[in-house]
Amino acid sequence: MTVLAADALEGRGTGTRGYEQAAAYVAGQVQALGLEAAGTDGTYFQPVRFRRAKPMVASARLVVHGGGAPSTFRWGTDFVGRGDAVRALVELRAPVVFVGYGISDPSEGHDDYTQDVRGSIVAFLPGVPSHLPAERRDYYTSLKWRLARERGAVATIELSTPDEDQAFPWATRMEWIEVGASTWLDAQGNAPADVDLPRLLFSTAGTDRLLALAGRTLSSLTIPRPPAFSIADATLSIASRTEEFSSPHVIARLRGADPSLAGEHVLVVAHLDGLGRGAPVNGDDIYNGAIDNALGAALLLATAQRLAGPEERLRRSVLFLATTGEELGIVGSPYFVAHPTVPLDAIVAAVNIDGPSQLTGPIRAILAMGARNSTLGGAVERAASGLGLRMKPAAAPLNYSDHYPFVMKGIPSLWLVQAEDGPPSEEEKDASTRPHTPRDDLGRPLRWEAAEMLLRLHVALVRDIASQPERPEWLAGDVLGQRFGARRTSRSSRSIP
């Protein structure tokens, strides 16, 4: 962490010199451990080509033609947008259709798409209605924009509610969106087919204005099954300033010792990139990313170090993947999924390490995201109990980190973070030290014994998964397994290429 979070690496921004230095450091570390190069062309690297688009705010325009005179919506006050990483200029006129929460689940008797939305801009509420199963909350959220594209929409609007404002202030959500849109590109310069539609985010003020044009109020729609309805036509224009650059993943393999299982891999993934340099806070413009995610990358390296010891004889192979592009919006790991350096079906499980703890105090409990979805829950429970930790299984693996593209390819996955254990300390309540601020650096108090506990947990977990005779499976009836598990092409072991 002292290397990866140092000021000299300038926050490890994707595609920057500081990130290249971090990648070279990680590659040198895994090479020194004797791990095999598992990148491209016999190296530890897999270069990823990116295109990033930032909206040109001054020229952005949104006008809704309803309720008499056209209504102009103001950037920053009523709405913000992400720009478009495929088209430098998005210009369209289309009807706006409200589609409830933007969810369709026939098994639960819920379908918000009761109107044909082909060629429309769909507007939906944040979150999930209360009558749907809690364990599917993250699943529904992750599919909203994908479902809109599948139904033929041309753009999306996520509305805001007072509850959403309380959980995530408007200024914070504006910052998330105005980072812009990014995509990976293939060797021919083409973006993937499932790149996001143009996305707009409305404030509560903008939400009220938009709904009023259809004679509706927000309070009347925040019900379990709000009706779909047309609002009005809208004209949208957003130009984007684009740039292209390359940045590498670092990939290494620890070969398994059992000839019958060595062709199967347990994936350990942690993003290496950070935010780089940004808006100064008290004169500091380096977003060092000590917790998010120098800690995760350091844990990946330390896990590799312990598992590569001469006393270890893991049956399966372990693939260590330090990704780039996570801070662009989880763009790098989807490139690996589309261009894997080992067959995807040879990856039996993914363990993600991303901002797992603030390191402000001892770790007594672990929140295990994904533990309820597959037999990996048993592996977490065994690893945690062996260390005297309580395991709190989460409803589903959250969709905003690097493991989720693997979930979407049917690979059971986990993301472990420190669970709340009593009231927060003063350090935990200090928002200035949180990730995505310049204070997330090595100058803050850090409890290294907490990092050691996380290391022991991940070593025990990966060792368990790599040693079981059976590969992990989705639990019967699990929604993620039903949606994505069928995409696995085979259950047979593969030889290591």
SULURFEN-V508930 format. One record per backbone hydrogen bond with DSSP energy under -0.5 kcal/mol. NH is the residue of the N-H (numbers start at 1). CO is the residue of the C=O. E is the energy in kcal/mol with one decimal. If there is no record, write none. Layout:
nh: <NH:NH>
co: <CO:CO>
e: <E:E>
This chain:
nh: <5:6:9:10:11:12:13:14:16:19:20:21:22:23:24:25:26:27:28:29:30:31:32:33:34:35:36:38:39:40:43:46:48:49:50:51:52:53:54:56:57:59:60:60:61:62:63:64:65:65:66:69:71:72:73:73:76:77:78:79:80:82:90:91:92:94:96:97:97:98:99:102:105:108:109:110:112:114:117:119:120:121:122:122:123:124:125:132:136:137:140:141:142:143:143:144:144:147:148:149:150:151:152:153:154:155:156:157:158:159:159:165:166:167:168:172:173:174:175:176:177:178:179:180:181:181:183:185:186:189:192:195:198:200:201:202:203:207:208:209:210:211:212:213:213:214:215:216:220:221:221:222:223:226:229:231:232:233:234:235:236:236:237:238:240:241:242:243:245:247:249:250:251:252:253:254:255:257:258:259:261:262:264:265:266:267:267:268:269:269:270:272:273:274:276:276:278:281:284:285:287:287:288:290:293:294:295:296:297:298:299:300:301:302:303:304:305:306:307:308:309:312:316:317:317:318:319:320:320:321:321:322:322:323:323:328:329:330:331:335:335:336:337:338:339:340:346:347:348:348:349:350:351:352:352:353:354:364:366:367:368:368:369:369:370:371:372:373:374:375:377:378:379:380:381:382:383:384:385:386:387:387:388:389:390:392:392:393:394:398:404:406:407:408:409:410:411:412:414:415:416:417:418:419:429:430:430:431:433:434:437:439:440:441:444:447:448:450:451:452:453:454:455:456:457:458:459:460:461:462:463:464:465:466:467:467:468:475:478:482:483:484:485:485:486:487:488>
co: <1:3:6:7:6:9:10:274:13:13:16:17:18:19:20:21:22:23:24:25:26:27:28:29:31:30:253:251:43:45:40:249:247:185:245:183:243:181:241:239:55:56:56:57:237:73:235:71:63:233:64:67:64:70:62:71:79:74:74:74:201:199:238:89:236:234:232:95:121:229:123:99:110:105:106:105:103:112:115:152:117:95:120:155:97:157:100:129:133:134:136:137:138:139:140:140:141:143:144:145:146:147:149:148:120:120:198:122:200:124:157:161:162:163:164:169:169:170:171:172:173:174:175:177:53:82:51:49:190:186:184:192:154:156:80:158:78:203:204:205:206:207:208:209:210:211:212:211:217:217:218:218:221:223:98:96:96:65:94:63:92:234:61:90:88:54:240:52:50:48:46:322:44:320:36:318:253:314:315:257:258:258:261:346:317:265:349:319:267:351:321:323:323:12:11:287:285:284:281:283:276:285:286:440:291:289:290:291:293:294:295:296:297:298:299:300:301:302:303:304:306:309:466:261:264:254:266:252:318:268:319:250:320:270:321:325:326:326:325:331:332:332:333:334:335:337:343:344:265:346:265:412:267:350:414:269:352:362:390:417:366:392:367:415:368:368:394:370:370:473:374:375:375:376:377:378:379:380:381:382:383:384:385:384:364:366:390:391:368:396:401:403:403:404:406:407:406:410:350:369:352:367:356:365:425:426:427:429:430:431:434:432:437:439:441:359:446:447:447:448:449:450:451:452:453:454:455:456:457:458:459:460:461:462:463:464:464:373:475:478:479:480:480:481:481:484:485>
e: <-2.6:-1.1:-1.5:-2.1:-0.6:-2.3:-0.5:-0.8:-2.4:-0.5:-2.1:-2.1:-2.0:-2.8:-2.2:-2.1:-2.5:-2.5:-2.2:-2.0:-2.4:-2.1:-2.0:-1.2:-1.4:-2.1:-2.7:-2.1:-2.6:-2.9:-1.5:-1.7:-1.9:-0.6:-3.3:-2.4:-2.9:-3.3:-2.2:-3.1:-1.2:-1.0:-0.7:-1.0:-2.7:-0.6:-2.4:-2.8:-0.5:-3.0:-1.2:-0.6:-3.0:-0.6:-2.8:-0.5:-3.1:-0.7:-3.0:-1.6:-1.9:-1.7:-2.6:-0.6:-2.3:-2.1:-3.0:-0.5:-2.6:-2.9:-2.8:-2.6:-3.7:-1.7:-1.4:-2.0:-2.9:-1.5:-0.5:-2.9:-2.4:-2.9:-0.6:-2.1:-2.6:-2.5:-3.1:-1.5:-1.6:-1.7:-2.8:-2.3:-2.4:-1.0:-0.7:-0.6:-1.0:-3.1:-2.0:-1.8:-2.4:-2.0:-1.5:-2.4:-2.9:-0.9:-2.3:-2.7:-2.6:-2.8:-0.7:-2.2:-2.0:-1.9:-3.2:-0.7:-2.1:-2.6:-1.7:-1.8:-2.0:-3.0:-0.8:-2.0:-2.0:-0.7:-2.0:-2.4:-2.4:-2.2:-0.6:-1.3:-0.6:-2.4:-2.8:-2.8:-2.2:-2.7:-2.5:-2.1:-2.5:-2.6:-1.9:-0.9:-0.7:-1.6:-1.6:-2.4:-0.5:-0.5:-1.6:-1.2:-2.3:-0.7:-1.4:-3.0:-0.6:-0.8:-2.6:-3.1:-2.9:-0.5:-2.5:-2.2:-3.1:-2.7:-0.6:-2.0:-1.8:-2.2:-2.3:-2.4:-2.9:-2.2:-2.3:-2.9:-0.7:-3.7:-1.3:-0.7:-1.6:-2.6:-2.3:-3.5:-2.3:-0.6:-2.9:-3.0:-0.5:-2.5:-2.0:-3.2:-1.0:-2.4:-1.6:-0.6:-2.2:-2.1:-1.5:-0.6:-2.5:-0.7:-1.4:-2.3:-0.5:-2.6:-1.7:-0.5:-2.6:-2.5:-2.4:-2.1:-2.1:-2.7:-2.6:-2.2:-2.3:-2.2:-2.5:-1.6:-1.1:-1.6:-2.1:-0.6:-2.3:-2.4:-2.4:-3.3:-0.5:-3.0:-0.6:-2.9:-0.5:-1.5:-0.7:-0.5:-1.9:-2.5:-2.2:-0.7:-0.7:-1.5:-2.3:-2.0:-1.9:-0.5:-1.8:-1.9:-2.6:-0.8:-0.9:-1.9:-2.9:-0.5:-2.7:-2.4:-0.5:-0.6:-2.9:-3.1:-0.7:-2.1:-0.9:-2.4:-0.5:-1.4:-0.7:-1.2:-0.8:-2.6:-1.8:-1.1:-0.8:-2.2:-2.3:-2.2:-2.3:-3.1:-2.5:-1.7:-0.5:-1.4:-1.4:-2.7:-2.4:-3.6:-0.5:-0.6:-2.3:-0.5:-1.4:-1.2:-1.6:-2.4:-1.0:-2.3:-2.4:-0.6:-2.3:-1.8:-0.9:-1.9:-3.4:-2.2:-1.8:-0.8:-0.7:-1.1:-1.7:-1.4:-0.5:-0.6:-1.8:-2.6:-1.0:-2.8:-1.0:-1.2:-1.1:-2.2:-1.7:-2.1:-2.2:-2.5:-2.3:-2.4:-2.6:-2.3:-2.4:-2.7:-2.4:-2.0:-2.5:-2.6:-0.8:-0.9:-1.2:-2.6:-2.2:-2.5:-2.3:-3.2:-0.8:-1.1:-0.5:-2.0:-1.6>
